[in-house]
Amino acid sequence: MGSVYIHGVLIAMYLATFALSSLHPECEYIFQLAREERRCLQYIAEEQDNSSARGCLPFWDEVICWPDALIEETVHQACPAVFSLFRNNTGSVSRNCTTSGWSDPFPPYHIACSVDDEIPETEQSYFATVKLIYTIGYGTSLAFLCVAVLILLLFRKLRCSRNYIHIQLFITFIMKAVAVFIKDATLFSSDDTNHCTLSTFACKASVVFCHYCVMTNFFWLLVEALYLNSLLLSSFHHSRRCLWGFGLLGWGVPVVFIVMWIGSRVYFEDTECWDIHEDSPYWWIIKGPIVVSIGVNFMLFVNIIRILIQKLNPRLIQFNNSSQYRRLTKSTLLLIPLFGTHYMFFNFLPDYFNVNLRLCIELCMGSFQGLIVAILYCFLNQEVQKEVHMRWLRWQENSYGVVSPGAKGSQMDTPF
């Protein structure tokens, strides 16, 4: 029955592993069982000489290690701790030692420990739906982000510090989407692939690339927050030194931590595909900076809200500036999901607290994050719309000789 349960759990949790989390629950299940099996076999070897020949010998039943027992003795064992990965339980299982050997466990594991030995069809459908949604989300985001980057690069009038930062953020979302597809293709290309024990260069490279893309994405979101904060304080100077500083923060700092993490994995934990971080202190080389960036981002977001509330006070601002700050207020409120405020909640919970909810927010909603960024920073940007409209009018004029009164010029009045 133990092998049947393991198979069921592996299938049940299979699609959950697509999340960019630090630990796969079914891999944790397998590794904990493997550790328990080693301890049990060591115990059996030590007790072999001391066991009574008239009783039942100790053995490992793929789930629990049963000690030796006398004939007609009933042994009670608590549900294995590994089951707590999926459901909190405090049940127990028993076996009788008979003249024919050990009896079957009673009650069965799936009843005593409140776990299912087969994956429910509704759960299969849920995971399949999650995979479909995040695939559509990342694919759609990838297409829109590529168009947005081309627009900001091709139109000369849109080349400024503000859009330079936006382009970098777009690129990180593009890289993140590509990294997810590459990781899926490498680790989960086949149902027969055992990603818990897979250890190839391509596999490790895909994981490293995925971690780097995730880190750069968080750090460029931090850069956006720093830039917007400086813009509201009127302290941002359009100098190359500031842009180089932002570039080093967004691209360079993650490289440093990724290289440190690679070194720690090579020399201390060169196991599996480097995607398992069970109780690993080295995982904090990556997770730590991300948590810090999320915390700083949240504080900057709160500060931005505070500044906008002050500046929107009619007694403190001039009439002709109110519309500008109101546009900034609307844009800032739309930045709530982009500043990673929801990560403030999940970062301080266990990695697999409420797996279904995390999958929904981190994968389903997170996959559309790049699409939202592209729409807010590019397609809804007034100066981008004006410039695209002007180019369209010029194309009509050159192609058909049509001159429109609206083709006289454009003004970049959007502060965002």
Secondary structure as GFF3:
##gff-version 3
##sequence-region A 1 416
A	DSSP	alpha_helix	2	12	.	.	.	ID=ss1
A	DSSP	three_ten_helix	15	18	.	.	.	ID=ss2
A	DSSP	alpha_helix	25	47	.	.	.	ID=ss3
A	DSSP	beta_strand	59	60	.	.	.	ID=ss4
A	DSSP	beta_strand	65	66	.	.	.	ID=ss5
A	DSSP	beta_strand	74	78	.	.	.	ID=ss6
A	DSSP	three_ten_helix	81	85	.	.	.	ID=ss7
A	DSSP	beta_strand	92	98	.	.	.	ID=ss8
A	DSSP	beta_strand	101	102	.	.	.	ID=ss9
A	DSSP	alpha_helix	109	112	.	.	.	ID=ss10
A	DSSP	alpha_helix	121	154	.	.	.	ID=ss11
A	DSSP	three_ten_helix	156	158	.	.	.	ID=ss12
A	DSSP	alpha_helix	161	187	.	.	.	ID=ss13
A	DSSP	alpha_helix	201	232	.	.	.	ID=ss14
A	DSSP	alpha_helix	240	247	.	.	.	ID=ss15
A	DSSP	pi_helix	248	252	.	.	.	ID=ss16
A	DSSP	alpha_helix	253	268	.	.	.	ID=ss17
A	DSSP	three_ten_helix	281	283	.	.	.	ID=ss18
A	DSSP	alpha_helix	284	311	.	.	.	ID=ss19
A	DSSP	alpha_helix	319	334	.	.	.	ID=ss20
A	DSSP	alpha_helix	343	346	.	.	.	ID=ss21
A	DSSP	alpha_helix	355	358	.	.	.	ID=ss22
A	DSSP	pi_helix	359	365	.	.	.	ID=ss23
A	DSSP	alpha_helix	366	367	.	.	.	ID=ss24
A	DSSP	alpha_helix	369	374	.	.	.	ID=ss25
A	DSSP	pi_helix	375	379	.	.	.	ID=ss26
A	DSSP	alpha_helix	382	400	.	.	.	ID=ss27
A	DSSP	three_ten_helix	405	408	.	.	.	ID=ss28
###
